[in-house]
Amino acid sequence: MMRRLSIFAAISSVVFGLAGAVAAHPDIAASVRLIFALEGTRLTGLTERLAFDAATSARLLARFDADRDGVLSDAEVSLLADELLPRLAERNAYTELRLDGRSLSLPEPAISDLQLHDGYLGLRLEYRFPEQPEIRASTLGVLLRDRDLVIAFRPDPTMPAIITPDVEGACSTSIEARPDEAYFGGLVTPSLVTLTCR
């Protein structure tokens, strides 16, 4: 039964208990750190490190911690990952990728890490590009948004983006608010993280 239930719908019903609550404000908050993996100026991989808010993390723990020991065992993590990954994949993990303004298709994501740390559930999603986009003299943009506003994404306040390997001066990242990309009736302005290479 649990495997058939959308984890986000499950959380929404637990937190609010009313279908109309989603229209009022997001159910889930997640901070995002992006890691760009490069070979020269070609993008080989993109990693998203998501950290869910404490309330969401606690509810996920309560739902999936079958033995009620306060931690997630390997088996419980596997069950959670099996539920979470298909739901995220259906929506491209709410990720929009663009190269010089043109949409790029994302490969299927894989969960490489899922753990509870200091009361926060952390999720690491990895994308590996079979055809590696060339970023030289171009700008790659990454935008995360849930147009239904079940999840509110925000960049990691301490380190929103990392380049690896970090070749000094070759590539750089920036972040900007995009009011032209506002959604949910224009009420929510997303942030665009960009990677630019010379």
N, C-alpha and C positions, 0 to 999 in steps of 0.2 A: 504494500500500500504506500509506504513512504517513498519508494523509488518512483512511483507514478505521479507524485505530487510535486508541482513546481515549488522549489524551495523559496522563491521570492513570494509567491502567492501564500505559501504557508506562513512565512514571517509576517506578511501583511495581515493575515487573519488573526494571528496571535497578538500582534501589537495593537491593532485597532478594532478588529471585530466588526467593522462596518465597511461595506464596499465603497462608500462615498469618501472614505478618509483619504484614499490615494489622490483624489482630485484636490485636496486641500494642501498637502505638503508631502515630501518624500518620506518613504518608510525607512530607507536605508541610506547611510552616508558612508562613502568610501574615499580614502585618500589614495592617490595614484602616483607611483614613481615609474618613469619609463627608462628603459635601458636599451640603447641602440648599439647593436653589434655590427662592426664594420670590418671589411677586408679592403684596405685602401679606402676608396670612396664608394664602395658598393655595400649596400645594406644586406647583411646575411641573416640577421635576426632582430626581433623586437620582443622585449620582455616587459610585461606589465606587472608591477608589484602592487597589489591592492591590500589595504588595511581597512577592515570594516569597523564601524563604530562599536563602542562597548556594549550597548543594548542589543544590537544585532548579533554580536559575537556571543553574548550570554544566551540568547534564544536559540542560536544554532547549537551551542553546547548542550543546552537542555534537551533539544530534539534528538541529537545524534549521540550523546554520551549514554549509551545503553546501560552501562554498569554503574553510572552515577558516581564515578570516582573523581570528577572534576577535571579530567584530562581526556584527550582524544587518542585512543589507541590506534595502531596501524589499521586494524579492521574498521574502526569507526571513521577514520580519515578516508579510507577507500570507499566506504558507503557514501560519505558526503561528497567526495569527488565524483563518484558515479552519477550522483543526482545533479551536481552543480554544472559539470562540464557540458553536457548536452544542451542545457538551458542557455548557457552562455554562447555556445557555438551557434545556436539557432539565431542569435541576434548579433553575431560577430563580436561578441563580448562588448557591445555598445561602442565599438571602436570604429572610427572613420579615418582612413588613411589617404593622403593626397600627395602627389608629386607635381610641383608647380601648378597647383590648383586642379589637377586631373585626378579623379578617383583611382585608387589602386586596390586590387582585390587582396584580401588577407588570406593566408593559408589557414588550415584548421589549427586551432590552438591546442596546446597540451598543458596540463597542470603539472608543473615540475616540483611544486612545494605547496603544502597546505598545513598550517600549524597554528596552535593557540599560544600566544606569548603575552604575558602580563595582562591577560584578560581580553586581548584583541586577536581576532582571527585574521591571519595573513594568508594571502593567496598569491601564488606566482604563476602567471600565464606566459607561455612562450610560443612565439611564432617563428618558424624557420622558412625562409624564402627559397624555393627551388630555383626560381629565376630572380637573381639578385639585382634589384634596381640600382642604377648608377646615380649617385647623388652629386657628383662633381658639377659645380656651377649651377646647382639646383637647390630647391628647398622642399623638404619633406615635412608635411604637417600631420599631426596626430590630434584627434579630437575625440573625447569620450562624452557621450550624452545619452541619456535614457529619455526619449521623447515623451514617455508616459510618466516620467518623474517618480518612478518607484525607487530608483537609486539616484542620489545626488553625488556626483563625482567632483572632487577638488584636487588640484595638484598637491603633492607632498610639500608642506611648507618649508622644509629644510633642504630638500634636494629633489626637485621635480623631474630632472632628467640627467642621465649619465651616458657618456660615450665610452665604448670599450672596443679596442684599446684606444686610449686617449693620446692621440698624436698631437702635440701642441701646435695650435695654429691651423691645423688642417680642416677641422670641422668645429662647429659651435652650436649650442642650443639657445633658444629663447622661449619666452612664454608671453602671451598677450591675451587680454580679454577680447572676445569677438561679439560685440552687440549685433552685428549683421547676421550672426548665426543663432540669435536668440530663439528659444523654443518654449513650449508650454504656454502658448498665447503671448509670447514675448516677455514672459516674466523671468525667465532664467537665461543668463548670459554665460555661455561656456568659455573655457580657456583652451586656446590652441597652443600646443607645444610644437616648435619647429626645429628641424635639424638642417643646417646649411653647411655645405662643403665647398671649398674653393676649387 
